[in-house]
Amino acid sequence: MRSHLTAIGWIIWKFASNKGESTGISFRGPQLDAVNRSFSLAGGIRACHKGGWSFVTFNGLAELKDRIEEAVLQSRLVGSEKPNWQMSPRCKIM
C-alpha cells in the first residue's frame, strides 16, 4: 500500500493505493483452455477542507486526477469552519 499526504492551502488530502496481479489457468478436461494474467490498481482519496471530510475511490490511474478533484470539491462543499492560520483540529490526519 502506498500513501501520500499533503496540504494545499487549506486542503489536506491523503492518497492510498493497492496494486494487484492475478493469473488464471483453466482446463477443459485434460486440455488447457486458457491462460490469463491481469493487473489492477485501486485506492481511495480522503480530503479535508475547513473541517469537512470527503472520501472517493478510484480503479485506475486514468481516473486519478478526476477523483482527486472530486474529493477536494466535496470537502469544500461540506467544510464550514472559519479559516485560521493553524490546521483545523477536525482535519488532523490520524
C-alpha positions in Angstrom: 0.0 0.0 0.0 1.3 3.4 -0.9 0.1 6.6 0.8 0.7 10.3 0.2 -0.3 13.2 2.5 -0.1 16.8 1.5 -1.5 20.2 2.4 -2.5 22.5 -0.4 -3.6 25.9 1.1 -6.4 24.9 3.4 -7.0 21.5 1.7 -5.5 18.3 3.1 -5.7 15.1 1.2 -4.5 11.5 1.6 -4.0 9.1 -1.2 -3.7 5.3 -0.7 -3.5 2.7 -3.4 -3.3 -1.1 -3.7 -1.8 -3.0 -6.6 -2.9 -6.5 -7.6 -1.9 -9.2 -10.0 -3.7 -12.4 -10.8 -3.1 -15.3 -13.1 -5.7 -17.8 -14.1 -5.3 -21.2 -15.8 -8.4 -23.1 -17.0 -8.7 -26.6 -18.3 -11.4 -28.3 -20.2 -10.9 -31.9 -19.1 -7.2 -32.7 -19.6 -7.0 -29.9 -22.3 -5.6 -26.5 -21.5 -8.4 -24.0 -22.3 -7.0 -20.6 -21.3 -4.2 -18.7 -19.5 -5.0 -15.2 -18.3 -3.0 -12.6 -16.4 -4.3 -9.3 -15.2 -3.1 -6.3 -13.2 -5.2 -3.9 -11.1 -4.7 -0.7 -9.3 -7.3 0.8 -7.0 -7.4 3.0 -4.0 -9.1 5.8 -2.1 -8.6 9.5 -1.5 -9.6 11.5 1.6 -9.7 15.3 1.5 -10.4 17.8 4.3 -11.2 21.5 3.9 -12.3 23.7 6.8 -13.4 20.6 8.9 -15.3 18.9 6.1 -14.2 15.5 5.0 -14.8 13.6 1.8 -13.8 10.1 0.5 -13.7 8.8 -3.1 -12.4 5.7 -4.7 -10.6 5.0 -8.0 -10.0 2.0 -10.1 -7.0 3.1 -12.2 -4.6 5.9 -12.8 -6.5 7.2 -15.8 -9.3 8.5 -13.5 -7.0 9.6 -10.6 -6.9 13.3 -11.4 -10.7 13.5 -11.7 -11.2 11.6 -8.4 -8.8 14.0 -6.6 -10.7 16.9 -7.9 -14.0 15.3 -6.9 -12.7 14.7 -3.3 -11.5 18.3 -3.0 -14.8 19.7 -4.3 -16.8 17.5 -2.0 -14.8 18.5 1.1 -15.2 22.2 0.1 -19.0 21.7 -0.1 -19.2 20.4 3.5 -16.5 22.3 5.2 -17.7 25.3 7.3 -15.0 26.2 9.8 -13.7 29.8 9.6 -10.1 29.8 8.3 -7.3 30.5 10.6 -3.5 30.2 10.3 -3.4 26.8 12.0 -4.6 23.4 10.8 -8.1 22.7 11.9 -8.3 20.1 14.6 -11.1 18.5 12.7 -8.7 17.9 9.7 -5.9 16.2 11.6 -4.8 13.0 9.9 -5.0 10.0 12.2 
